[in-house]
Amino acid sequence: MLSYHMDNQAKIKLPPHSKESEMMVLGSMLTSINSLNCAADALEENDLYFSEHKLIFQALKNAYKNDKPADVLLISEELKRQEKLAAIGGIPYLTTLAQYAGTSAYIEEYVELIKNKSILRRMIQASQTVERSALSDPPDVSASLDEAQQLFFQISQTHNTSAGVLLGDILSGAEAQSKTAFLKELEDRQEKFLKRGKDDPTITGIPTHFVDLDKIINGFNNSHLIILAARPAMGKTALALNIAENICFKNKLSVGLFSLEMTAEQLVHRVVCSQSEVESDKIRTGALSSHEFQRVVEAVNGMRNHKFVIDDQPGLKITDLRARARRMKESHGVHLIVIDYLQLITGSGSFRTQENRQNEISEISRLLKNLARELNVPILCLAQLSRKVEERAGHKPMMSDLRESGSIEQDADIIMLLLRREYYDPNDRPGTAQVIVAKNRHGGVGEVNLTYRKEIAQFANYMPVSLHIGLE
């Protein structure tokens, strides 16, 4: 019995680590400036397993950040000043590390090995957290699943788990996404601006190719939640699809679309109509001329090599949608996510009463904003407006018309409202539409005119009649 117990103890495994790799990297950092730069930039203190190695690495990284030299003597003096020299084994251990390094030719491989071991340890910690949650028999399984997936997604994206970032580190470039100092980036932008031709775009976000709209909202920027709202039959799905088409086919960026109302086939039909500029009824019935058929062929062939991902699963919970969005980001690297539409998403809870619907919508909008930040992509979410628009003179929509608005106005970075006056009066500006930018957290607001061709469900840049005449 005692032998069995001892065998079991022998089988207990330590968390994944590689002491030799950690010694090699620290030794290389102590003896080579290139290794110091490479490892300090790629690793964090918690990537190392042994406590003495963490202390040494932190001293080395501080030297790197302060642009100071680092060797056995300098680091030993720094650790002595911090009263940590004895904790790492004194100068003899630092000397051993320096001798252990040998060559730094493969420093990147050792760094990668350390990072991989660190990821495995984080996976074990996340698994233990998930196990504890599952064993507690949580009342909301979907929410628990969402939390579990979020834990592993954060690991896969190697998110920084430190307690905040210093402003100075961002300005210096050490903690900036671009890894470039702010002033250097500004100089580059200024130089690029001076070289810019008159027709070059000036926006910094992803251009939608609706020129007047891009000027107001500065394109679609990462981590932004953008709401496009309208009454039914205004064409909000068509406009969202046109934006997605432009970003996918013109900018050559991958796009993901969640359609809770229409099937993937219906959406593809719309996209083909728009891209080929052939009427929907003709494609549906097959009543095409040879020229129109050729346009459809060219459009279809042109779209094949682009990533336009459609998820048409109906009745999604917000937790399910978030999980699917993460997989979409992982698998296809999408640069934009479109959701059609907000009121068809259900909350994570089981309540469906009218009194709780506003709280449910608030939860959904908050989680969508968090998702945009987590995935670092813009999310364009469609929404319905209330019937108040129908009762108002002129039928001009307002932000307060958002159904169960609550926190939608608060969470969204941009709110756009769509109006086609000809829907109410066929003689009132036929063939045109207005996009009202009612909220823009990072810029101005205003109204944009667009052209709308209902037969092919296509919006286009508006060109005044006087300009048409001048061109003829």
VENRA-V320643 format. One record per residue. N is the residue number from 1. RES is the residue in one small letter. PSI is psi in whole degrees, 0 to 359 (999 if undefined). OMEGA is omega in whole degrees, -180 to 180 (999 if undefined). NEAR is the number of other ideal C-beta (glycine too) atoms within 12 Angstrom. Layout:
n: {N/N}
res: {RES/RES}
psi: {PSI/PSI}
omega: {OMEGA/OMEGA}
near: {NEAR/NEAR}
This chain:
n: {1/2/3/4/5/6/7/8/9/10/11/12/13/14/15/16/17/18/19/20/21/22/23/24/25/26/27/28/29/30/31/32/33/34/35/36/37/38/39/40/41/42/43/44/45/46/47/48/49/50/51/52/53/54/55/56/57/58/59/60/61/62/63/64/65/66/67/68/69/70/71/72/73/74/75/76/77/78/79/80/81/82/83/84/85/86/87/88/89/90/91/92/93/94/95/96/97/98/99/100/101/102/103/104/105/106/107/108/109/110/111/112/113/114/115/116/117/118/119/120/121/122/123/124/125/126/127/128/129/130/131/132/133/134/135/136/137/138/139/140/141/142/143/144/145/146/147/148/149/150/151/152/153/154/155/156/157/158/159/160/161/162/163/164/165/166/167/168/169/170/171/172/173/174/175/176/177/178/179/180/181/182/183/184/185/186/187/188/189/190/191/192/193/194/195/196/197/198/199/200/201/202/203/204/205/206/207/208/209/210/211/212/213/214/215/216/217/218/219/220/221/222/223/224/225/226/227/228/229/230/231/232/233/234/235/236/237/238/239/240/241/242/243/244/245/246/247/248/249/250/251/252/253/254/255/256/257/258/259/260/261/262/263/264/265/266/267/268/269/270/271/272/273/274/275/276/277/278/279/280/281/282/283/284/285/286/287/288/289/290/291/292/293/294/295/296/297/298/299/300/301/302/303/304/305/306/307/308/309/310/311/312/313/314/315/316/317/318/319/320/321/322/323/324/325/326/327/328/329/330/331/332/333/334/335/336/337/338/339/340/341/342/343/344/345/346/347/348/349/350/351/352/353/354/355/356/357/358/359/360/361/362/363/364/365/366/367/368/369/370/371/372/373/374/375/376/377/378/379/380/381/382/383/384/385/386/387/388/389/390/391/392/393/394/395/396/397/398/399/400/401/402/403/404/405/406/407/408/409/410/411/412/413/414/415/416/417/418/419/420/421/422/423/424/425/426/427/428/429/430/431/432/433/434/435/436/437/438/439/440/441/442/443/444/445/446/447/448/449/450/451/452/453/454/455/456/457/458/459/460/461/462/463/464/465/466/467/468/469/470/471/472}
res: {m/l/s/y/h/m/d/n/q/a/k/i/k/l/p/p/h/s/k/e/s/e/m/m/v/l/g/s/m/l/t/s/i/n/s/l/n/c/a/a/d/a/l/e/e/n/d/l/y/f/s/e/h/k/l/i/f/q/a/l/k/n/a/y/k/n/d/k/p/a/d/v/l/l/i/s/e/e/l/k/r/q/e/k/l/a/a/i/g/g/i/p/y/l/t/t/l/a/q/y/a/g/t/s/a/y/i/e/e/y/v/e/l/i/k/n/k/s/i/l/r/r/m/i/q/a/s/q/t/v/e/r/s/a/l/s/d/p/p/d/v/s/a/s/l/d/e/a/q/q/l/f/f/q/i/s/q/t/h/n/t/s/a/g/v/l/l/g/d/i/l/s/g/a/e/a/q/s/k/t/a/f/l/k/e/l/e/d/r/q/e/k/f/l/k/r/g/k/d/d/p/t/i/t/g/i/p/t/h/f/v/d/l/d/k/i/i/n/g/f/n/n/s/h/l/i/i/l/a/a/r/p/a/m/g/k/t/a/l/a/l/n/i/a/e/n/i/c/f/k/n/k/l/s/v/g/l/f/s/l/e/m/t/a/e/q/l/v/h/r/v/v/c/s/q/s/e/v/e/s/d/k/i/r/t/g/a/l/s/s/h/e/f/q/r/v/v/e/a/v/n/g/m/r/n/h/k/f/v/i/d/d/q/p/g/l/k/i/t/d/l/r/a/r/a/r/r/m/k/e/s/h/g/v/h/l/i/v/i/d/y/l/q/l/i/t/g/s/g/s/f/r/t/q/e/n/r/q/n/e/i/s/e/i/s/r/l/l/k/n/l/a/r/e/l/n/v/p/i/l/c/l/a/q/l/s/r/k/v/e/e/r/a/g/h/k/p/m/m/s/d/l/r/e/s/g/s/i/e/q/d/a/d/i/i/m/l/l/l/r/r/e/y/y/d/p/n/d/r/p/g/t/a/q/v/i/v/a/k/n/r/h/g/g/v/g/e/v/n/l/t/y/r/k/e/i/a/q/f/a/n/y/m/p/v/s/l/h/i/g/l/e}
psi: {317/321/318/318/319/324/319/318/323/334/349/126/143/157/152/133/166/96/319/318/319/319/320/316/314/320/319/321/327/341/352/126/325/319/322/312/315/310/320/328/328/334/157/162/318/354/339/149/318/138/322/326/325/318/316/316/319/321/319/319/324/321/318/315/324/8/44/154/159/123/185/314/315/318/324/322/320/316/326/318/323/0/40/3/318/327/336/1/10/186/323/322/321/320/320/316/315/321/327/329/315/272/148/17/331/32/321/322/320/320/316/321/318/317/319/318/321/319/319/320/319/325/319/315/317/320/320/322/316/319/316/320/316/321/339/359/64/148/331/97/322/318/319/321/319/317/321/315/325/320/313/329/320/324/315/330/2/53/145/123/17/166/62/170/136/140/318/325/326/315/326/342/349/323/11/150/323/348/23/140/144/313/326/318/318/318/318/319/319/317/318/321/319/331/353/137/166/336/357/142/147/356/155/343/189/119/137/348/9/99/310/326/316/325/325/312/357/36/184/119/149/143/6/140/118/123/128/112/148/167/161/147/10/338/23/323/319/316/317/319/318/319/315/319/313/317/323/308/327/318/350/45/147/142/141/138/124/116/108/354/316/154/164/321/319/320/318/320/315/317/318/317/312/315/326/344/41/137/144/314/324/320/322/321/344/9/68/142/167/325/318/320/320/323/321/317/314/319/314/314/324/335/343/325/11/153/103/102/128/128/110/26/120/164/38/140/156/325/321/318/317/318/318/324/321/317/323/319/316/314/322/355/43/144/350/140/129/136/124/98/176/316/349/353/140/156/178/337/179/357/144/20/156/323/328/354/323/320/324/315/320/318/317/312/322/317/329/319/317/322/319/319/319/315/346/46/155/141/122/112/127/154/154/146/155/172/355/331/321/329/347/141/128/343/25/123/155/162/326/350/352/125/135/43/301/249/0/313/325/318/329/141/322/135/121/135/133/134/128/106/330/343/324/329/107/339/358/99/58/146/11/165/159/133/117/112/98/335/136/98/334/19/202/175/168/188/144/133/137/156/143/126/100/324/337/11/53/130/150/166/138/135/116/152/320/326/322/314/319/332/339/999}
omega: {179/178/179/-179/180/177/180/179/-179/-177/179/-175/173/176/-178/177/177/-177/-178/180/179/178/-180/-178/180/178/178/179/-180/-173/-176/180/178/178/177/-180/-176/-175/-179/180/-172/-173/171/-177/-176/175/178/-173/-173/-175/179/179/177/-180/180/-179/-179/177/179/-179/177/177/179/-178/-178/177/179/177/-179/171/-175/-176/-177/-180/178/177/179/178/177/178/180/-178/180/-176/-180/-178/-178/179/176/-179/179/-179/177/178/177/179/-179/178/-178/-174/-180/-180/179/-176/-176/-177/-179/-180/179/177/180/179/178/180/179/178/179/179/179/179/178/176/178/179/179/179/179/177/179/180/179/180/-178/-179/179/179/-175/-179/-178/-176/-179/179/178/178/178/179/179/-180/179/178/-177/176/179/177/-178/179/-178/179/177/-178/179/-177/177/-178/179/178/-179/180/177/-179/180/-179/-177/-179/178/179/-178/-176/180/179/-176/-178/177/177/-180/177/179/179/-180/179/179/180/-179/179/-173/174/-176/-178/-179/179/-179/-177/-179/179/177/-178/176/-177/164/-163/-177/178/179/-180/-179/-172/179/-178/178/-177/-178/178/178/170/-176/179/173/-173/179/171/178/176/177/-180/-177/177/179/-180/179/177/179/177/179/178/-178/-179/-179/-171/-180/179/-179/177/-179/-176/176/-178/173/-179/-179/-176/-177/178/179/-180/178/179/178/177/180/-179/179/177/-177/-176/-179/-176/175/-175/-177/-177/-180/179/-178/-177/-178/-179/-175/170/-180/179/179/178/179/178/178/179/-179/180/-179/180/180/-178/-173/-173/-180/-179/175/-172/-179/174/-175/177/-179/172/-178/166/179/179/178/-179/180/179/179/179/178/179/179/178/-180/-173/-172/178/-174/179/178/174/178/180/-178/1/-167/-175/177/177/176/-179/-178/-179/-178/-177/-180/-177/-178/-178/-177/-176/179/176/180/179/178/178/-178/-178/179/-180/176/177/177/180/178/179/-178/-178/-178/175/173/175/176/-177/178/-179/178/173/-178/-178/179/180/-177/-175/-174/177/-178/175/-180/-177/178/-180/-179/178/177/-178/-176/-169/177/-174/179/180/-178/-173/-175/173/180/173/179/180/-175/179/169/-175/-178/177/180/180/-176/-179/-178/179/-180/178/178/178/177/170/-178/176/-174/177/176/-174/-173/-180/-177/176/-180/-179/-179/176/176/172/-180/177/-172/-175/177/178/-175/171/179/177/-177/177/-178/-179/-178/179/176/-177/-178/-178/-175/999}
near: {7/8/9/10/11/11/11/12/11/10/10/10/12/14/19/22/27/28/22/21/34/35/34/35/46/50/37/40/48/41/30/28/22/18/36/38/26/27/44/36/22/27/40/25/26/25/38/36/30/30/18/27/39/27/30/44/40/31/38/46/34/25/27/28/22/19/14/19/21/39/28/32/17/24/40/30/20/29/33/20/13/18/11/24/25/16/20/35/23/20/23/15/29/38/22/21/38/31/19/27/32/20/17/28/15/19/33/23/22/36/34/21/30/41/30/22/31/33/27/23/25/29/23/22/22/25/19/17/22/24/15/17/23/16/11/13/10/18/12/21/20/25/25/25/24/34/26/29/29/29/30/27/28/23/28/21/21/19/19/18/19/12/6/10/17/14/12/15/20/21/19/22/21/27/23/20/15/17/16/19/19/22/15/17/21/16/14/16/18/13/12/16/15/11/11/14/10/7/7/12/22/18/25/20/32/33/31/46/26/37/23/26/42/30/22/27/42/28/35/41/31/28/26/38/43/49/52/51/46/39/30/23/20/39/35/40/36/36/41/48/41/41/45/49/41/37/37/36/28/22/26/19/32/27/43/39/46/44/36/33/27/29/18/22/14/22/32/27/28/37/42/38/34/40/34/32/23/35/26/26/17/23/30/18/11/12/13/22/13/9/14/24/19/15/25/32/20/18/27/23/15/21/25/16/12/27/26/37/31/33/31/24/24/20/16/30/30/37/32/29/42/40/34/35/42/34/24/34/32/21/16/27/20/38/34/47/49/48/46/43/37/49/31/28/39/27/35/30/22/15/16/14/12/11/10/18/23/22/21/31/35/26/33/43/40/25/38/44/33/24/39/35/22/29/38/25/35/43/49/48/46/46/45/35/41/23/14/20/33/19/15/18/9/17/28/26/42/22/30/22/32/40/32/30/32/25/24/41/29/20/34/39/34/43/40/46/40/47/39/38/24/22/28/23/12/12/10/17/22/17/25/29/40/35/44/37/35/37/33/29/24/25/22/17/21/20/23/32/28/35/30/34/24/25/19/33/37/33/40/28/26/24/18/14/15/9/11/11/9/9/9/7}
